[in-house]
Amino acid sequence: MSTSETRARERVRVTEIFHSVQGEARSAGWPTVFVRLTGCPLRCGYCDTEYAFTGGHWMSYDDILSAVAPYGTRYITVTGGEPLAQTGCPDLLRRLCDHGYHVSLETSGALDIEGIDPRVNVVMDIKTPGSGEVARNRFENLAHLDKNDEIKFVITSREDYLWSREQVEARNLDGLCDVLFSPAEGLVNPRELAEWILEDHLPVRMQVQLHKILWGNEPGR
């Protein structure tokens, strides 16, 4: 392969790159650079990033590295959309790790995560019935997760909670990695979700979206 062909392959379509406070998962609270890739094959009913489904612009891995460097943070999150919908995503993740960043990947769980660099913290959704995309769950991905990774359920209702509780117990998910339960904005009261978790002594981590508490639904936050 020629040098020009290699460079053409080493790029992804990017919706935005922005600096914010990580609002979810294990690194919540840390200043983080987000690289939001364009495109997603899912259409979850609670999606708050529909603007990332189309558009964006092509960036090389080197351009992305140059864009994130000035922020001076060690945390980078590659998100979407669904970042793994782009074939260049795994190589981008690897390049970011090679440059010493603490890299996390936010993925829907509908696409294959095998082969993702083990240095990457994979934060993988398991889609609940209320998402409208429960049939897209790729449970084979569980075999590729370890203690460095996290599983997230977005809860839209009491029925979603009960379904998610069943998945945690039946699949021993808390023995695999950290499990996060997050209330869908405007659909489940966070306090109510916390009380359900406590009542059932469920071994999961309750989380709310810190960035939305700080900035609401402002894009790029």
N, C-alpha and C positions, 0 to 999 in steps of 0.2 A: 504494500500500500504506500502511495506517495505521501510526502509531508503534507501537501494540501488536502488530500483525502482524509488523513488522520485528523487534521485540524477541524475539518468539516464535521467529523463524527464527534468530536469533543466539545459538544455544545448542547444546550437545552433551551427551551422556550420559557422565559421568566415573566411572570406578571408583575412582581415587585420585590424589592429588597429593602428592608426597613429595620430600624433599631428600636427595640421595645423591652419591656419586662416580660419574661416568660410567665404566662398566666396559668399554665397547667403542668401536671406530671411532676416528676421528681425534682426537676430543676426550677420549679415555680419560684418566682421572685428574683432570679438572676437576670441581669442585663444580657440580652440575647439579640443576635442578628438573625432575622428570618429571611429565608430565600423561598419565595412562594412561586412554585412552578405552575404552568398553565395547563388546564385540561383535567377532566375527571369523567370516568365512565358511569359514575353513580349519580343519583339524584335524591339524596336524603331530604326528607320533608323539613328538617330543621336547619338545613345548610345556611350558613351565614357568609359564605364566600362565593356566591354564584358569579360574581364578577371575574373570577379566575377560570371559568369554564372555557373562555375563548380569549383571543387577542394575545397580549404579551409580545415579547420580542426575543429574538435569538441572542444568546450570550455564550461565549466560550467559557470553559472552566477557568482559564486565566483571567478573563474579564470579571468573573464572579469573585475570584480570590482578590483581585484588585479592589472590587467594590466593598467587600466586607472588612478588609484590613484596617481602614481608617477608624473604625468604631472602637478598636482596641479591646474587644471582648473575647473571651475564650469559648463562649457558647454560641453555637450556630444550630438553628433548626431548619431543616428542609421540609417544606410543607406544600399544600396545594389548596384547592384541587386535590388530585391524587398524584403525588410526585412520581410514583412508580409506573404511571401510564406512559412516561417518557423513558425510552430505552437507555438514555444517557444518565439517568439518575444514579444507578449504583456506582458508576465510575466517578461521578461528581462527589458522592459521599466519600469514596476512597481518597480522592484528591484532598478534600477538606481535612480528613483524618491525618493524612500524610503531612499536612501543614501544622499539625499540633492542636487543632481545634477539638473541643468536646462537642461531638456532632450527634444530634438526634434527628430521627425521621418520623414524621407523623403520617401514618398510612391507614387506609380504610380497612385493611385486612381482606380485601377482595382480590388482590393480586399477589402473585408468588413472591415471598421474601427470601427464598433460598438464595444463598450467594451474597447477601448483603454483608459488607465488611463487619466482622465481629466487634470492632471497636465502636460501631454505631449503636446508640441507644434507640432501639425500635419501640415506638409508642403506637401500638396497633389496636384499632377499634375492633370490637365484635358488635356488629350491627344488630340492634334490637328490632322487634317487630314494628315498633312505632316509627322507626326510621323509614319504613317502606322498602328497605333493601336487605331484609334479613336473609333472603334466598341467595345473596351474593357472598355470604360468609365463606371463607376458604379455611376450614378448620385444619387442613393439612399444615397451615402455617404455624400452628402451635408447636410442632416438632422442631421448628427452627428458632424458637425463643429460648432465652436463658435468663439468669438472675439480673443481667444488665438491662433487660427489656421491661416493658410495661404493657398491660392490656387495659383498654378503656371501654366502658359501657356508657353511652349517653342515654339517660333514662327519661322517657317522655310521659310515663304514667305509672300507676300502681301495677298494672299488668306487665309493663316492661320490667319493673323492678323484680317481680316474682319470676319472670322468665330469666332474667340475668342471674338472680340468686340460684336458680336451678342449674344454669351453665357453670357457675363457679363451683358448686358442690359436685355435680356429676363429672366434671372434667378436671377436678382438683387444680383449678387455675391458680389459687393462692400458693400452691406448692411449686408452681412453675416460675412465677415472677410476681411483682406487685400488680394488684388489680385496682383500678380506679373506677368509681361510680360518680358520674357527673350529671347534674340535673339539666335537662334541656331548657333553655331560656324561655320563660313565659309559660311553660307547660307543667313543670313540677316545682313546688316550693322547696328551696334548698333545706330549710329546717325540717320539713316533712320527710325528705329523703334521709337526712341524718338520723331522724328518729326511727325510721324503718331499719336502718343498718344497725343501730344500737339495740333495738328490740330483738333482732334475730342473731345478735352476736356475730355478725358477718365479718370475715377477715379481709375486708376491703378498705381502701382509702377513699374517704369522701373528699371531693374536690369541687371548688367553684372556679369560675373563670376570672382570675384576678385582673386581667387586662380589661375586662368589661366593667368591673367594679370601678376601675380607675378612669376609663375613657369611653365606656359605652360601646357602640358599634362603629366608632370612627375608623374608617379604612386606614391601613398602615399602622395599626396599634395592636 
